[in-house]
Structure formats: C-alpha cells, structure tokens
Amino acid sequence: MESFVEIKGHAGISSNVLTDRLAHLLASGVLRQTTDDEPGRTGSYRLTNKGIAFYPILLAIQAWADAWLPDRLHSPILLEHLSCARPLELTLRCEGCGAPMTAAESEFQIA
C-alpha cells in the first residue's frame, strides 16, 4: 500500500501524469483508494482482485522489456522476495508434473 507521494517518488513522473494514470487505474478497477486513519495522510492505493490477477502479466511484460529493450531510459527493474531478498523469477509450469514450460513445449487448446 503506497500513498501518492510514495508512488510519485518511485515513478519519477510529474504529478499531473501520475494523477491521470491513477485515475484510469481506479476507474478500470485495477486499484482502489483507501482512507488512512493517520492525520494529514492521504489515502493509499491498493490492488483490487482484478489488479492482483494482472500482476503476473505485468511481471512477464517487465521481464520481456528488460531482456529485449536494453536501450530503455531506465535500468531493469529488480523484483526481490521480501523474506530472503533474492531475485524472483517468472516461470510457467505444468499444472500436472510441475515441469517448467517454454513456447516449444506447449500448445493452445480451445476449451
């Protein structure tokens, strides 16, 4: 849960751009704004269930950009496990045997 000021510090964008983006995420149901009980503190933003469901997609896009867009303006974003501070890895695994999967080892089926 982060406040507007905290998000602005991480994002490195202007207040008006961040305001527009947060408004879009709120309107689309990806984020919700909470009210905090601390005096003088504005509401914080939390992921909704819809936002939580989008999280793996966002991580996959980020991993792709880090690998294939090296000329980006920013360094790759590192995602760490809070418990042990080790980097996280996005892996697609078979539901049945647990083996890691690649595009060559899978096919789409219409349900």
Buried (B, 14 or more C-beta within 10 A) or exposed (E): EEBBEEBBEEEEEEEEEBEEBBEEBBEEEBBBBEEEEEEEEEEBBEBBEEBEEBEEEEBEEBBEBBEEEEEEEEEEEEEEEEEEEEEEEEEEEEEEEEEEEEEEEEEEEEE
